[in-house]
């Protein structure tokens, strides 16, 4: 087939109707070429030297002069503008040509209520024109948009031959804008009937879903056969070319979005504003038109099981392209925060697991509840006289104690957010356009696969975008297939996304990647001079890593943090994990701590999904990758131990949850090469290494605001590991007891009355409780120093409470005063419990210290009495 025939989607047929349809394709090609040639003339953009690869002298001081956002921005509420005379000429010509196409009168579809809805012939004609215009994007518009790259020195270069003229940015915007406007005038004629069309579940089946046939879908299929609408769209041999043509257009636009987003100007504000607020939103809008046309094409044309993989792949590419412009949906800047992704992964609030625990996993309440000899568990037995206040604080009223239930890490800090420089957070047009695209993709995936969806899922509301984004992405993944979306995200991350990816000898639904000898994942060493300049220049885009094109990383991170949420089968989870693993390891092995944290988030998403799935043995993919993942986490913690608290906390949380998953699966390892002793050794080493890292931070004191870093490492990593090791028989924590005490005891004596200092003290006491239980045989040798540190903390906390009560607090707000009182009371309660546990386990050494204190009256008498009474109750737990 010639190149000109490949550009169109309609092949010539013997019937007059087919010939007329073929003429529409020819005129559409002429229209696209004319628009590209006409609006690239300098007369339409003022002859500016502002070439996107040129040397504009404008430094951006006057860039406020022309800040008009595109008409399709949802916040503006503007009507669609009329076509200019030049575009209107082609609109009339295409309309006149399609008006000659006749259609059988019986063209009807069933709506959602099962009633017949006639389809207007003009709407069908508008669909054909829009499809032809979309499919001619590559030949007519793409050569203008794709003429900028960047060489190894950071200079602007052209991806085409060097003798081609520079294309100014204003010219590109004019061409893309009017091309989109022409498509929009045709697309509005048929887009309003899309929600009423439903597909047959037997012929339009999602590869990941097993859907039963319904009566209404059978009627739709019969009606489609009777109407013979496919005669207008040519025969079945043309239809795959239609889907592939639309898919190639979406793939090309996605590539252009990546290239333009990675080469943003840093000094010229005018050019930067135009790219972020005009060019990129127009490209997203074109992709939305392409998805709509693809959606309608699956309804009009004959659609079979063999086409489902291609359509799902196209929708996954569009989803990957839209995601980085939306971010976590909390703002219009396209950025996302580590805390927001944790919220998506773990539950309603950061760390909340509603089905398992009532407290967040990164809260002190959860830490106290999970540690060995938990004061939360024992509090119910302490309803004796003189202990009611202590028992109530740790049981009934803990839910109202904001100090204990709040996350110990502040996720709102700027360092915990990943920016999206390709979106303008002030105007927000890029984010809103991408959100509209994502809604269109979700609607198309629901209708094409026959998945039920409520109308409210497709409404745009900026106030609920932070909630809608994860729901939409999960819905799309559920419809098109989690494996398809995960495979596309991996290919995009490494810059090796191809379309179509399915070759004749390759199974459907499998995304292939390029096998270039030069690539971002494992570059091949080559001799100098063996690679021609032409081939080297052609592979420059593939050589760019995700650090040079961060839009690829943002998309992969968001997708992989959500793709596991609805997986309920271990085989599907393993398949998705095979796509996640190389991306996750690449990020965790990065030198940037924030990238290591993002890789840890991917692992945490997988762990959370796997822990919910019932299985009878350790999966092979877990067994094969357990060693390398454990080592990567260990290296990442070593590199980030002196970085921001949010990064270290995230990695420590992923490490503890990963090892806990292996720990819980040990009973299933009868036929596995992964032995229980191996997992226990990994846990002991991880706890020991983290304790050493914390001990180094202790030596620095309170410098560089490392309080939050210490408490994050304790709550997220050290305390959970010590609690699991304490549950093992034969005192498995003995080997790390000395290291643990050398790090924990100084933290118990950490001075200060701030929330961070109190958090460190309670987290250290929780770790001490697990260490006492897990290494009890040797703790008798350390009873004196342990009891001394705990009693000093208890005495100091009592004095702090008296100081706050007696001194004037007028300079403090009521909220802060209440928080200080709650934190001090919590420390006193936990310290009492820890002192009682020390008295029981350490016996004579601890009793000697307590008797000395009681004799000399250096501690309130009632505290000594409370410690002994609580100790008697704790005897039942040993």
N, C-alpha and C positions, 0 to 999 in steps of 0.2 A: 504494500500500500504506500502510495506517495506521501510525502510530508504534508502536502496541502489537504489530503483526505484525512490524515490522522488528526489534523487540527480541528476539524469539524466532527460532530457527533452523529451526523446522519449520512448514510450511504445511499447512493442512487438506487432507485427501484424502478420497476417497469411501469407501475401505476402512476397516473397523473398526480394523485395526492402525494405520493412519495417524492415525485419530482419537485412539487411545490415546497415540500418540507426541506428538500435538499437546497433549493434556492434560498430559503431562509438562512441556512447555514452559510452560504456564500455571501449574502448581504451582511450578515452579522460579522463575518471576518473583515469585510470592507469597512464597516462602521468602526470596529475596534482600531483598525490601522489608521483610519482617518482621524479619529479622536487623538490617537498618540501623536500623529504628525501635526495636527492642527494646534493643539494646546501646548506642544513643546516649542512652538514659535515664540521668540522673545517678545512679540507684541502683546502676549497674554499675561506675562509676568513682569513686564516693565524693563526687560533687558538687564536684570540684576546680575552682578558677577558672583552672586552667592551660590556657586556650584557646590554641591555636597562633596565634591572632591577638589574644589577650587580654592583660590586665595582671596577670599572676600576681605575687603578692607573695613567692613562694618564690624565693630567690636561689640555691638549689641546694646549700645546706650539707648537707642530709640526703638527697642523691640516691643514696647508697649503700644505702638501706634496701630498695629493690626492684629489684635488678639481676639479674633472672632472664631468661636468654636464651631465645629461641624454641625450641620442642621439636625443630624440624627441623635445628638446627645439627649438622653432622656430627661435630664434636669431642665433643659430649655423649653421643652414642650412646643417646639416649632413645627409647623406643617411642612410637608415636603415641598421644596421650592419648585417653581416651574422650570422646565428645560430651557436653556438658552437656544437661540435660533439654530445654531449648528447642530446641536444634539437633537433638537426637535425635528430637524429634517430627517435624520436617521430613524427617529422614533416613528414618524409618519410612514416612512418607506417600509420599515419592518412590519408595522401594523397593517398596512395595505397588503403586503405580501401574505401575511398569515390569515387575513380575512378571507382569502380564496380557498383556504383549506376547509373542507366540509367534514362534518362529524355526524355520526349516527345520532338520532334523536334520543335514543335510549340511554344516554350517558348519565348514570346516577350512582351515587354512593350512599351507604348507610351512615347516618350520624350516630352519636353516642346513645341515642334513645331507640335506635333500630328503625328510624323513619327514613324514607327516601329523600335525598337532597339532590336536585338536579345540578350538574356542573355546567356553568356557562361556557360556551365555546370560546369566548374571548379570553377567559381565564386559562383554558387549555392552551390557547395560542400564545398568551403571555408567558406561560411556562416554557414553551419551546424556544421562544426568543431569548429568555433569560438563560436557559441552559446553553444555547449557542454562544451567547456573550461570555458566560463564565468560562466555557471550555476554550475560548480564544484568548484568554488572558496570557497564557504562556507565550504565544507567538507574537502578540501585539504589544502588551503592556509590560510584561516581565523584562524584556531587554532594556527598558528605560529605568526601571526601578532597581535593577541589580547591578548597576555600574559603579559600585564603590566597594572596595575591600580595604585591607590594611596590611602592609608588609611587615617584616620582622622589626623594622625600625620605627614603626608606629606612624608612618607617613601614609596619606591617602593615595590609593592606587585604584585602577579599574580592573574589574574581573574580565572584561572583554579585551580585545586587541588594543594595543597602545595607540594606534592611529585613529581611534574613534574620538569624536568630540566629547567634551565634558557636558554633562546634563545638569543644569542648575536644579537645586532643590525645589525652587518655586515651580519650575516646569513639571517636575515629577508629581508634585502635589496637585497641580492643575489637571494633569492627565488622569491621575487616579481618582480625583474627586468627581470629574465629569463622567468618567467611565462608571463609577459606582452609582451616580445619580441616574444614568440611563438604565442600568439594571434595576434600580429601585423602583422606577416607574412601571416596569414590566412585572416585577416581583410582587407589587402590592395587589395585582389583579388576581393572583392565585393563592397568596399566602394565607388569606383569611379562611380558606376552606380546608386547610391542612388538619386542624384538630378533629374534624368530623370523619376523617378517613382512618379506617382500621384495617390491619393486615390479617391475613390468614396465618394462624399460629403454626399450621402444618407446613407451610412453605416459607415462612419468614421467622425462623426459629433462632433464638440466641444459642450459641454453642455451649454456654454455661448454664442454661436454664432448661428445665423440662416443663413445657407448658402444654396443658390439655386444650383440645379443640373445643370451641364454643359454637353454639348455633348461629349466633350473629356473624361470626367470622366466616362460617361456611356460606352464609348468604352473601357476604361481601365478595368472596371468591367467585361464586356463581355469577354474581352481577357483573364483576369485572370481565369475565369470559363472554358474557352476553353482549356487553356494550362494545367490545372490540376497540377500546380506546387505543390499544397498542398499535392498531393500523396507522394511526396518525404518527406514532413514534417510530415507524418503520418496523421491520420484523425483529425476531429475537436475536438474530446475528448482530444487529447494531447495538443492542442494549448493553452488553459488556463494555463496548467502547464508550458509551455514555457515562457509566459509573466510573470507569478508569479515567476518563477525561476530567470529570469533576474532581476525582481524588487527586490527580496530578496537580490540578490547580490549587487545591488546598495544601498539598505538600509544598509546592513552590512558594505560596504565600507564607507558610510557616517558616520556610528557610529564609525568606526576606525579613521577616520579623526578627529572627535571630541575628542576622547580619547587621541590620540597622541598629538593633539594641546594643550591640557590642562595639559600635564605632560612633558613639555619641560625641559631639564636639564638647570640649571642656571650657572653652573661652568665649565662643560666640553664642551669647544667650538667645539672640534672635533665631538662629538656626536650630538651637536646641529646643526652643519652644515650638517651632514649626514641626519638628520631627515627633515630639512627644504628644502634641495636641492636634496635629492634622494628619501627618503621613501615617503613623502607626495606627491611630483609630480608624482611618479609612481602610487600611489593610485588614484590620479586624472586622470591619463592616462588610468588606468583600467576602471574607471567609464565612460570615454569617449568611450572606446571600447564597454562597456555594453550598452550605449545609442545607439550606431551605430547598434549593433546587435538587440536591441529592435526595432529600426526604421525599419530595413530590415525585421524583423519577422512580423511586421504588414503588410508588402507588400506581403510577400510570403504566410503566413498563412491566413486562413479565419478569418476575423476580423469583429466583430459585434458591435452594439451600447452598449451592456453590457460590452464590453472590454474597452470602451473609458475612463471610470472612473479610471480603474486600470492603464492604460497607462499614463493618465494625472497625476495621483498621483505619479507614478514613475518619470516622468519628473520633477515634482515639488520637489521631494526629491533631485534629482541631481542638480537642480537649487539652492536649499538652501545650498547644500554642496559646490558648486563652488563660490558662492557670497562672502563669507568672505575672500577668497584669492585674490579677485580683488579689493575690496573696491570701491572707487570712480573713479578708473581708471586713476587718475592723476599721480600716481607713480607706481613703481613695488613692493612696500612694502606691498600692501594689505590694507593699512590704509585708512581712510576716514575722511573728515573734516565736521564740522557742516555747514560751509559756502557752501561746495559743495552740501550737501543735501538740504540746503535752496534754492540753485540755481535750483536743480531738481524740488523742490516743487512749487516755486513761479514763475519761468520763465527763460528767457534767461540770465538775470543777477540777482544778489542777490536782491530780492524784486521787480523785474521788473514785471509789469503786463501790457503787451503791449496793451491788449484790453480795459483796463480801464483807466490807467494813463500812462503818459510818463516818470515818475520818479520812482526810486526804493522805496519800502515801508520803507526802513531803511535809506533814505536820508533826508536831511534837506529840499530839495525842495518838497518832498512829504508831509512832516510835515507841511510846510507853506501852501501848496495847500489845505490840508485837514482841517486845523484849522478853527474855526469860525472867521468871519471878516477877511478872508484870504487876505493877501497882494498880493498874486498871482492873485486872482480874481479881486481885486479892481484896480490893476495897469492899466488896460485898460482905466479906466475913468480918469486917472491922466495925460493925455497928454496936460497939460497946461504949460504955460511958467514958467520956473524955476523948473519943476518937470520931465522933459523929461529923465534926467539921472536916476532918481529914478525909473520911470516907466519902462524904458528899462531894467534895471538890473533885475527886478522881473518878467519880462514877456518874451520879445523876446530873450534876451541873456542868460537866465538862463540855457539853455541846454549846453552852452559852459562854464558855471561856474562850474569847477570841485569841488570847495569847497561845493557847494550846492547839486550837483548831486551824489557825492561819498557816499558810505555807511559809516555811522558813526562808525562802528566797523571794526577792522582789523581781518579778519577771517583767516589770514595766520599764526597766532601765534601757537606755538606748543600745547598749552593747549586746543585749539579748534579742535584737531585731536585725533582720536581714533586709537591706534596702533594695529597692527596685528603681534604678536610675532611669529606666526607660518610660516611667510614668510620671506625670505631673501631679503631685499630691494637692496642689492648690486648685487646679481646675477639675481634676478627677475624671476627665473625659475618657482616658484610656481604660481606667478601671471599670467605668460604667458600660462602655462599649463591649469590653470583654465579658462582663456579667451578662449582658444581653445575648452574646454569642453562646455562653455556657447554658443559658436557659433554652436557647434554640436547639443546642445539641441534646440536652436532656429530653426535650419534647420529642425530637426526632427519634432518639433511641427508644423511648417508651412506645411510640406508635409503631415503629418499624418492627420491634420485637414483640409487640402485643403485651407489653408490661403495663399493669394498671398504674395510673397516676392521677392525683388530684389536681384540679385546675390551679389551686393556690400554690402549687410547687413551681408554676411558671410565671408568677408575678414578681416584678422587681420592686424591692423595698429597701432603700439604703439603710434604714434603721435595723433591719434584720439580716443584712448581708453576712455578718459574722456567723450567724446560725445557718443561713442558706448555703453558703459555700461548701461546707463539708457534706451536707445532705445531698446537694446536687452532684458532687463528685462521686459520692458513694452510689447514688442512683445510676449515674452513667456507667460506673464500673460494673455494677450489677447487671445492667442491660447488655452492654457490648462485650462483657467478659473481663474479669480482673486480670487474667493472664495476658490478654491482648493489650490492655492499657499498661500493664507493668512492662511488657516487652517493648512497647513503643517508648515508654519513659526511659528505659535503659539505652535503647538505640539513640534517642535524642541526647541523652547525657554525654555519650561518647562521640557525638557528632557523626554517627553512622546510620542515620535514618534514611531508608530508601522506600520508594513506593513505585510500583507494587512490590511487596516483599515476598509474595508467594510465587514461586516458579513452578513449572509443570511437574517437576520431580520432587517438589517439597510439599509436605502436608499443609493443608489449609489452616489458617489461624496462627501460623508461625512467622515471627518477625525475623528476617535475616539481617545480618550486619555485614558491613564491608570488611573485606579481608586484605586491606592495603598493608603493604610492608611498613608503611609509615603511618602511625596512628597515635592517638593520645593515651592509649592504655598500655601498650607494650611496643615502643618504637624499635625498629630494626636498625642495626648498625650497618651502614653502607659506606663504600669507598667514595672518596671525593671524586667527582667527575663521572660517576656511573649513572647518575640521574640527570636526565636532560632538563634544561631550564623550563621547557614547556610543561613537562610532567610535574616538575617541582612546583611551578606556579599553580597548576590545576589542583594540587592537593593541599594548598595553604589553608583553606577553610577547614579541612579535616584535621589538620595538625593542631588547631587551636584547642586548648584544653578548656575545661569548664571554668577555670579561673579567668580566662580571657573572655569567655562568653558566659557570664554568670546567669543569664536567663535560662540556660539549659540546666544548671544546678537547681535553681529555684523551682522549676517545674518538676524535676525528679523528686526533690525532697517532699514537696507537698503531696504528690501522687503516692509515693511509697509510705507516707505516714497515714494514709487513709485507705489504701487498697486492701488491707487485711481485715477491715472492720466487720464485713459481712460474710467472710469465708467461714463455712461450717464443716468443711471436709479437709482432712490433713493432706490428701493428695493435691488438692487445689492450692493449699497453703504452701506446700513444698515447691510447686511449679512457680508460683509467684516469688518465692524466696530465691529461686535460682536466678531470677532476673534482678532481684534486689541485691544479692550478695556482692557482685563486682562493683556496683555503685557504692554500696555501704563501705566496703573495704577501701576503695579509692579515697573516700572522704575521711575515714578514720585514720588513714596513713598520711593525711595531708599535714603540712607544717602549721597551718592556721588552726587555732583552737576552735574557732566557731565552726569550721568545716568538720572538725572531729566531733563536735557536739551534734551537728546535723546528721552525720553518719550514725551516731549512737541513737538518735531519735528513730531512724529507720529500723534499727535492731529492736528497739523497745516496742515499736508497732508490731513487728513480727512476733515477739515474745508474748505480748498481750493476747494476740489472736490464738497462738498455739496453746496457751494455758487454758483457753476456754474449750478446746476440742478434746473430746475423749478419745483415747487410743490405748492399744494393748501392748505396744512395744515402742522403743525409741526409733523414730523415723531415720532412715538411712541418710537423708540430707542433713539432719542434725548431727549425726555421728561423724560424718565426713568433714563437716566444717567446724566442729566444736573447738578443735585445737587452734586453728588460725584465728577464729573470732576472739577467743580468750586472750590470745597473744596480742592482737590488735588493740583490744580494750586496755590491756596492761600498758602498752606503749603510749596510747593516747592519754592515759591518766598521768603518766610520768611527764609528758610534754605540757600538759595543761594544769599541773599542780600549782603553778605560780601565776596563772592567768585569772580571768574573770570568774567570779563564783558561779555564775549561771552555767558556764561551760563545764567546769569540773563537776558540778552537781548533776548535770545531765548525763555525763559519761559514767559517773559513779552509779547513778540510778540504773542505767542500761546494764552495767556490769553485774550489779547485785541481782537484778531481775533475770538476767541471762543465766547466771550460775544457780539461781533459785529454781529456774525451769529445769535445768539438768539435775539438780538435787531432788526435785519432786519426781522426775522420771527414772531415778535410779532403780526403784523396784521393778521396772519394766526392762532392765538391761540384762536379763538372763542369757539372751542370745546375741548380745551386742559386744563389740570389742571395747566399748566405753565402760570401764569398770568403776564401781563406787569409790574405790580408793583414789582414782584419778580425779574425780570431781571434788572429793574432799580436799585433796592436795591443792587444787586450783582455788578453792574457796579460802583455805588457810593462807595461801600465798597472797591472794588479793587483799584479804583483811590485813595481813602483815604489812604489805607495801603501802596501803592507804594509811595505816597507823604511823608508819615512818614519815610519810609525807606530811601528815598533820603535826607530828612532833617537830618537824622542821619549821612549820608555821608558828608553833608555840614559842620557839626560840626567838622569833621575830617580835613577839609581844603583840601589841595592837597596832603595829605599823601597817601602812598601806591599806587600812580598812579590811584586814583579813578575817575579821570576825565572821562575816557571812560565808566566806570560803570554808572556814573550819566547820561551822555548823552544817553547811550543805554536804560536805564530805561525810560527816558523822551520820546525818539522818538518811541520806540517799545511799551510802555505800557501806560504811563500817558497821553501824548498828544492825542492819538486816543480816549481814554476813555472820556477825557474832551470835545473833539470835538463832540462826539456822545451825551453826556449828554447836551451839549449846544443847540443841535437841538430839545430838548424836550420842550414842553410848560410849562408855570408856573415856570420858573426859577428853574429847578431841581437840579442845582449845589449849591444852597444856603447852604445846610447842610455841604458841604465840603469846602466852600469858605475860611474860616479862616485857615484851615489846608493847603489849596492850597497856599494861600499867604505867610504863614510862611515858606514854602519850596521854592516857586518860586522866591520871591523877593531877597533872598540872592544869588540865582543862577544868577539873572540878574546882580547883582553886583560882580559876580565872576571875580577875577582879573587874568590877564595873556594875552599874545598875541599869544599863541600857537593855533594850529588848534583845539585842544580839548577844550580849554577855549572858543574860539569863537563859537564852536558848542554848548557848554552848554548855552551860552548867547542867541543864536538864538532859540534853543529848548525851553528855559525857556520863551522867549517872545511869542512863538507860544502857549505855555500853558496858558500864561497870557491872550492872546486874547480870547481863548475859555472860560476861567474863567470869564472874564469881561462880555461876552455875556450870559453865563449860569447863572450868579448870579448878574445880573445888578441891582435888587432892593436894594441891600445892598452895592453896590460898591461905592456909593456916600460917605459912611462913611470912605472909605479907599483911596479916591482920592489923598490926599496929599502925603502919603507915596509911593503910586504907581508911581505918576508922578515924585517924587523926585528921585526914583531909576532909572527910565527910562532916565531922563535927565542927571543924573550922568554918566550913561553908554554912552549916546550920546556924552557928552563932552569929556569923556576919549577916546572914539574911534576917535574923531576928532583929538585929540592931538597925538594919536598913529600914525595916518595917516601922520601928519606933521612930526613926528619924523622919520618915515621910509623914507619920501621924502627928508628930509634935511640932514640926517646923511649918512655917508659913508656905503654903503652896499657891499663893495668889498669882505668881508669875507663870504657873503652869495651867494649861487647859484642862478641863475636866476629863476629857478623853485620855490624855496622856497620863494624868494622875491615876485614873482607873486602870490603865494598862500596866503602869508600874506596880500598883498594888496587886493586880492579878498575877503578874510574873513573879513577884516576890513570894506570894502565898503558894504558888505552884512549886517554886524551888524548895520551900520549906517542907511541903508535903512529900515530894519525891525524895528529898534528903533524909527525912525520917524513915521512909521505907528502905532506902539504901543502907542506912545505918543499921536498921534491924536485920536486914539480910546479911550484912557483914558480921554482925554479932552471932548469927546462927551458923554461918559457914566457917568463919575464921576462929570462932570459939575463944580460946584463952587470950590470944593476942589482942583481939578487939575488946574483950571483956575487961582486960587490964586497963586499957585506955579509958573506957567508959567509967570504970570504978574510980580512977584517978580524977576525972572531971567531976564526978559526983561528990567526991570527998572534998575537993578544993573549991567547989561552987563556981567554977569558971563558965558553966552553962546553966541556963534556967533549969530548975529542978524538974519542972513538968516535962521538959524535953527528954530527960534521962528516963523518966517513968514511962513516957510514951514509947521510947525505943525498946525498952524491955518488954512492955506489954505487946507491942506489935511483933517482936521477935518470938514470943510464945505462940502467937497465931501462925507465924510462918513455919513453925516446926512441922505443921501438917503437910507442907509442900515438899518435904525432903524425906 
